[in-house]
Amino acid sequence: MPVWYLYEPGGEIRFITGGKSRKMRLVRVAGRVTLTVQDKAPPYRYVTVEGDVAGYEEPADPADRRAVAERYLGVEGGVAYLASTAHTALETVLVRVRPTRWLSRGESMG
């Protein structure tokens, strides 16, 4: 299932999801997460990261919600998205993941 995320090299991976979602229930039970990021166009490449849940923030901090929305939608789109989802803000959870294993692959055009 697609998920918007934040990551700074050397830090934790952070993503926001609904607190009552199936995804969140499974994350709480497992205490671990695997995420894959891929390019959909050639040259194809991907990175998969596995990690332990380092913590939760309930509800997700407004600054984190803004950062995620702006990363994927830009400033204007992020503002519009936050306005349209404000009624669900208190139902969100920020999940912090401490990476433990990275896998990657890339294919060249040559």
Sequence and secondary structure as in RCSB ss.txt:
>XXXX:A:sequence
MPVWYLYEPGGEIRFITGGKSRKMRLVRVAGRVTLTVQDKAPPYRYVTVEGDVAGYEEPADPADRRAVAERYLGV
EGGVAYLASTAHTALETVLVRVRPTRWLSRGESMG
>XXXX:A:secstr
    EEE TTS EEEEEETTSHHHHHHHHH EEEEEEE SSSS EEEEEEEEEEEEESS  HHHHHHHHHHHHHH
HHHHHHHHHTGGGGGGEEEEEEEEEEEEEEE    
